[in-house]
């Protein structure tokens, strides 16, 4: 007999120990149905409750995944950064456009500054002299035209009664009316639209002044950045190349040289078109007998070419105003000539000159101006052609080209007569073959054209 802590085992005690505990709800009992004591709960691996009893309780107490809060915080942080960047970009878009204009202006004066620096002059002094010359020329041109315009406005105001008398006499003779200058003047002075126009003009003086001051500040900003870009051009190139490997450095320097050449060619084409436009308008104004014809020709040439989008209208307004002081009909002649010449320049002269000086296709030049205007307005129209020319020349070095086959179709010399004759012969051959031929072959024989000088063999007759 085996000892068990001083108590001898019996059959009842062994059977009781082998009976498993069962649970119904929260109460537990042994195999005989008697409730078990709280201390008699099973702790073995097989003694857990059924899956369906405590499942809802466990599901209700399930925890959130640890990565979910961090992912939500990261998504909110990214959205906040995007909103901040979008706000900052819209606030700084004006400054970025000014910097872009200053960069292209620095590229335009780079050849002159480079020649002066090559002769021993410091780049800062050379850049200052170039900008000073441009500034003096611009101020002199504005002062000359301003004095001329002021004199013409004074003469126009003094001669206004005579213009009004001539207009009234023409109206009375043509339309058989009975108008007088006194009645017309009274009706004009007492009209509501004139009083509203005077009030709006008086209230808009401050807006015009603010616009002028803003334009002067923007012009000063562009010139300041352009001065730094041109004076510190070598340092800027070294700083840019210092963060690139040697192979990339050569590409950046080559792109810089291409940009300088294309921008210079663009300015040359603009200057040439300004010269042609100035001469054409000078001839017209000289024929009509309009005063200050040489100065007006220079005004039309420069303003129409170097002020995009609205330059044409500004350039044509001043000659029309001065021509009106000579004869009102002369103003209409000037307006018609400006419109016709502008169309000739846009569709004929500008694409041809741009394709030769900037080396891009006329259609590409025209399309780039439209795209630049849609993206950046007047600034985009001004810099679109040199930007596209630079990009085209830079990417052209990485495009692999092949020799073109000596085929007349490449040059558009396709012999249409032989192709039509081949189609007719095949259609006739199909009719001779009878209904045994499938319809697919008949369509192919009637619609397929061979190369020049080649014909498919005609099947023999059955």
Residue pairs with C-beta under 8 A, 6 or more apart in sequence:
1 8
2 9
16 30
19 30
19 31
19 32
20 31
20 42
20 47
21 28
21 29
21 30
21 31
21 36
21 40
21 41
21 42
21 47
22 28
22 29
22 30
22 31
23 29
23 49
27 35
28 35
28 36
28 40
28 41
29 35
29 36
30 36
30 40
41 47
94 218
95 221
97 376
97 379
98 218
98 221
98 222
98 225
99 225
100 379
100 383
101 222
101 226
101 379
101 382
101 383
102 221
102 222
102 223
102 224
102 225
102 226
102 229
103 225
103 226
103 229
104 263
104 383
104 386
104 387
105 222
105 223
105 226
105 229
106 225
106 226
106 227
106 229
106 230
106 233
107 259
107 260
107 263
107 264
107 386
108 263
108 264
108 267
109 127
109 130
109 131
109 226
109 230
110 230
110 233
110 260
110 264
111 260
111 264
112 126
112 130
113 123
113 126
113 127
113 130
113 230
113 231
113 233
116 126
116 129
116 130
117 123
117 126
123 230
123 231
123 232
123 233
123 234
124 231
127 227
127 230
127 231
128 227
128 231
130 230
131 223
131 226
131 227
141 298
141 302
144 295
145 295
145 299
145 318
148 292
148 295
149 318
149 321
152 291
152 292
152 321
152 322
152 325
155 325
156 163
156 321
156 324
156 325
159 325
161 181
163 328
164 181
164 184
164 185
165 181
166 328
167 328
168 179
168 180
168 181
168 184
171 177
171 179
172 178
172 179
188 194
229 236
237 252
237 253
237 256
240 252
241 249
241 252
241 253
244 252
254 394
254 397
255 390
255 394
258 390
258 393
258 394
259 386
259 390
262 358
262 359
262 386
262 389
262 390
262 393
263 386
263 390
265 357
265 358
265 359
265 386
265 389
266 354
266 357
266 358
266 385
266 386
266 389
268 357
269 350
269 353
269 354
269 356
269 357
269 358
270 305
270 306
271 305
272 353
272 357
273 301
273 305
273 345
273 349
273 350
273 353
274 301
274 302
274 304
274 305
274 306
275 301
276 301
276 349
277 300
277 301
277 304
277 305
277 341
277 345
278 297
278 298
278 300
278 301
278 302
279 297
279 301
280 341
281 296
281 297
281 300
281 301
281 319
281 337
281 338
281 341
282 293
282 294
282 296
282 297
284 333
284 334
284 337
285 293
285 296
285 297
285 319
285 323
285 334
286 293
288 323
288 326
288 327
288 330
288 333
288 334
289 326
290 296
290 319
290 322
290 323
290 326
290 330
290 334
291 322
291 326
292 322
296 318
296 319
296 322
299 315
299 318
299 319
300 315
300 316
300 318
300 319
300 338
301 315
303 311
303 314
303 315
304 311
304 312
304 314
304 315
304 316
304 342
305 311
306 382
307 314
307 315
307 378
308 373
308 378
308 379
308 381
308 382
309 373
309 377
309 378
309 381
310 378
312 338
312 342
315 338
316 334
316 335
316 338
319 334
319 338
320 331
320 334
320 335
320 338
321 331
323 330
323 331
323 333
323 334
324 330
324 331
346 366
347 366
350 365
350 366
351 362
351 363
351 365
351 366
352 362
354 360
354 362
354 365
354 385
355 361
355 362
355 365
358 365
358 385
358 386
358 389
359 389
359 393
360 368
360 385
360 388
360 389
360 392
364 388
364 392
365 385
365 388
368 384
368 385
368 387
368 388
369 381
369 384
369 385
371 380
371 384
372 379
372 380
372 381
372 382
372 383
372 384
372 387
373 380
373 381
373 384
374 380
376 383
404 410
408 414
408 415
408 452
409 451
409 452
414 452
415 452
415 453
418 452
418 453
419 449
419 450
419 452
422 449
422 450
422 455
422 456
423 446
423 447
423 448
423 449
425 455
425 458
426 445
426 446
426 448
426 456
426 458
427 445
427 446
429 445
429 458
429 459
430 437
430 441
430 442
430 445
430 446
432 461
433 459
433 461
433 462
434 462
436 462
448 456
450 456
